[in-house]
Amino acid sequence: MIARATTTPSTFEASISSSVKITAMIASNAMNPSTAPYHSRHIPIAAAAITAEKTKMPPAAWLAGDTIGGKRPAAGGIFVFSAVMAAAAIGMWKLWYGAVLGFMALLAIIAVLFTLLLIEASNVLGVVVALAIIGVAGYLFFKLVRVLSRIQMPRSETSDSR
């Protein structure tokens, strides 16, 4: 069973168009390509921009009074999720190793959960949505693996004394 939010189609379309604009700006070489290889700089920046864009949607929908399955979700879960996404966006923007690793863990959890939801899909829309989310999460996870290998893991002070 897929819960449906009462978000209007115009709000959803506006969100999609703003995410597309941000991704297009990043893809159009808005950054200086000589500062870093394409895959080690642009992929986490795109992920951070999309994450930052999606961070503001749940609190705005909650404040507007949207419901999920006829019930209003708890405010704590909404705002904690948004805070975690904002922290991930800032960390990926600054290319922090731990933030990229944490976001990859979230992507893996999302892919596994939607794979399990695929078992329960009762209509074509449920299958298509689950497969789309699994595909996007898997693709972004795959792209972030290379980025993570390029980012230098912070060294502890005790390892320098060897």
C-alpha positions in Angstrom: 0.0 0.0 0.0 1.5 3.3 -1.0 0.5 6.3 1.1 -0.5 9.4 -0.8 0.1 12.9 0.3 -2.4 15.6 -0.6 0.2 17.7 -2.4 -1.3 19.5 -5.4 0.1 18.7 -8.8 1.2 22.3 -9.3 3.4 22.1 -6.2 4.9 18.9 -7.4 5.6 20.3 -10.9 7.2 23.4 -9.4 9.4 21.3 -7.3 10.5 19.1 -10.3 11.1 22.2 -12.5 13.3 23.8 -9.8 15.3 20.6 -9.4 15.7 20.4 -13.2 16.9 24.0 -13.3 19.5 23.4 -10.5 20.8 20.2 -12.2 21.0 22.0 -15.6 22.9 24.9 -14.1 25.4 22.5 -12.6 25.6 20.4 -15.8 26.2 23.5 -17.9 29.7 23.9 -16.4 28.8 26.6 -13.9 31.9 25.7 -12.0 35.5 26.0 -13.1 36.3 22.5 -14.5 40.0 23.0 -13.9 39.6 22.9 -10.1 38.8 19.2 -10.0 37.9 16.2 -12.2 34.3 16.2 -13.4 33.3 13.1 -11.5 34.9 14.1 -8.2 33.4 17.6 -8.0 30.2 17.9 -10.0 28.4 14.7 -8.9 28.4 15.5 -5.2 27.5 19.2 -6.0 24.5 18.0 -8.0 23.5 15.6 -5.2 23.8 18.4 -2.7 21.8 20.8 -4.7 19.0 18.3 -5.2 19.1 17.3 -1.5 18.9 21.0 -0.5 16.0 21.6 -2.8 14.1 18.6 -1.3 15.0 19.6 2.3 12.5 22.4 2.3 9.5 20.5 0.9 8.5 18.3 3.9 8.3 21.2 6.5 6.5 23.4 4.0 4.0 20.6 3.3 3.6 20.0 7.0 3.0 23.7 7.8 0.5 23.9 4.9 -1.5 21.1 6.6 -0.9 18.2 4.2 -1.9 14.8 5.3 -0.7 11.3 4.6 -3.3 8.6 4.5 -5.8 11.0 6.1 -3.6 11.7 9.1 -1.1 14.5 9.8 2.4 13.2 10.4 4.3 14.0 13.5 6.3 17.2 13.4 9.4 15.7 15.0 10.0 13.2 12.2 9.5 15.8 9.5 11.9 18.3 11.0 14.5 15.7 12.0 14.5 14.3 8.4 14.9 17.8 7.0 17.8 18.6 9.4 19.6 15.4 8.3 19.1 16.2 4.6 20.3 19.8 5.2 23.4 18.5 6.9 24.0 16.0 4.1 23.6 18.8 1.5 26.0 21.1 3.3 28.6 18.3 3.8 28.4 17.1 0.2 28.7 20.7 -1.0 31.9 21.0 1.0 33.1 17.5 -0.1 33.3 16.2 3.5 34.1 12.5 3.4 31.7 11.6 6.2 28.8 13.4 4.6 29.3 11.7 1.3 29.6 8.3 3.0 26.5 9.0 5.1 24.5 10.0 2.1 25.6 6.9 0.3 24.3 4.9 3.3 21.0 6.7 3.1 20.8 5.9 -0.7 21.5 2.2 0.1 18.8 2.1 2.7 16.3 3.8 0.3 17.1 1.3 -2.4 16.6 -1.7 -0.1 13.4 -0.3 1.4 11.9 0.4 -2.1 13.0 -3.1 -3.2 11.0 -4.5 -0.3 8.1 -2.2 -1.1 8.2 -3.6 -4.7 7.1 -6.9 -3.2 3.9 -5.3 -1.9 3.1 -3.3 -5.0 -0.5 -3.9 -6.0 -0.7 -1.9 -9.2 1.5 -0.7 -12.1 2.0 2.7 -10.6 3.5 1.2 -7.5 5.9 -0.9 -9.5 6.9 2.0 -11.7 7.5 4.4 -8.8 9.5 1.8 -6.9 11.6 0.9 -9.9 12.3 4.6 -10.7 13.4 5.3 -7.1 15.6 2.2 -7.0 17.1 3.1 -10.3 17.9 6.7 -9.3 19.2 5.8 -5.9 21.4 3.0 -7.4 22.8 5.2 -10.1 23.6 8.0 -7.7 25.2 5.5 -5.3 27.3 4.1 -8.1 28.5 7.6 -9.1 29.3 8.6 -5.5 31.6 5.5 -5.1 34.1 7.0 -7.4 33.8 10.4 -5.8 34.3 8.9 -2.4 37.5 7.3 -3.6 38.8 10.7 -4.8 38.0 12.6 -1.6 40.8 12.3 1.0 39.7 10.6 4.2 40.7 12.8 7.1 43.8 11.4 8.9 43.9 11.2 12.6 46.8 12.8 14.5 48.0 9.5 15.9 48.5 8.0 12.4 51.0 10.8 11.5 53.5 9.8 14.1 54.5 6.5 12.5 
